[in-house]
Amino acid sequence: MTDTSMSVPRNPLPRFEEAQGLGPQDAEFVRDLVAVLAKHGNLNRFGLCLLHDHFPIAADEVLVETNDSRARTLHAHVEKTAGTRHTKASQWRFLPHGEGGPPGAERGAATYEVLQLCTTLDLCPGNGREDDHRP
């Protein structure tokens, strides 16, 4: 597996029902985030997602996304990190300095953990399939 940085153990996230979305109180945060993304030329590369859990995922597991472009559906399932063929991270969680890194690594070795993977080996976007069309 490539393009990933997994941290162990994984800190729990709030359940979807409990997670707070963006609101008016976040206006300054969003302006600052947009400014940083623009400064580094990443406005059309990265965005923001609401971090939450629907079910527990172990430290040696990762959520994997696939899609069916004809049916216009997305699917997510859990796989063991060490055994997955999915190699392209598509969602990350930022970590405070000193919390990240794989087992045995120096503390603070990573500033993020991968939450979700996708791959060009199946139905993920950008796989080069001729039938991958978007409306």
JOGI-V906766 format. One record per pair of residues at least 4 apart in sequence whose C-alpha atoms are under 6 Angstrom apart, sorted by the first residue. I is the first residue (numbers start at 1). J is the second residue. D is the distance in whole Angstrom. If there is no record, write none. Layout:
I&J&D / I&J&D
This chain:
1&87&5 / 2&87&5 / 3&88&6 / 4&114&6 / 5&113&5 / 5&114&6 / 6&102&6 / 6&113&5 / 6&114&6 / 7&100&6 / 7&101&5 / 7&102&5 / 7&113&6 / 8&59&6 / 9&59&6 / 10&59&5 / 13&52&5 / 13&53&6 / 14&18&6 / 14&19&6 / 14&52&5 / 15&52&5 / 15&53&5 / 15&54&6 / 16&52&5 / 16&53&6 / 37&42&5 / 37&43&5 / 38&42&6 / 38&43&5 / 60&80&6 / 60&81&5 / 61&79&6 / 61&80&4 / 61&81&5 / 62&78&6 / 62&79&6 / 62&81&6 / 63&77&6 / 63&78&5 / 63&116&5 / 64&76&5 / 64&77&5 / 64&78&6 / 64&116&5 / 64&117&5 / 64&118&6 / 65&75&6 / 65&76&4 / 65&118&5 / 66&74&6 / 66&75&5 / 66&123&5 / 66&124&5 / 67&73&6 / 67&74&4 / 67&75&6 / 67&123&5 / 67&124&6 / 68&72&6 / 68&73&5 / 68&123&6 / 69&132&6 / 86&117&6 / 86&118&5 / 86&119&5 / 87&119&6 / 88&117&5 / 88&118&5 / 88&119&5 / 89&116&6 / 89&117&4 / 90&116&6 / 90&117&5 / 91&115&5 / 91&116&5 / 92&113&6 / 92&114&4 / 92&115&5 / 93&112&5 / 93&113&5 / 94&111&6 / 94&112&4 / 95&111&5 / 95&112&5 / 97&108&5 / 98&107&5 / 98&108&4 / 99&108&6 / 100&108&5 / 100&109&6 / 100&110&5 / 100&111&6 / 101&105&6 / 101&109&5 / 101&110&5 / 119&124&6 / 120&124&6 / 120&127&4
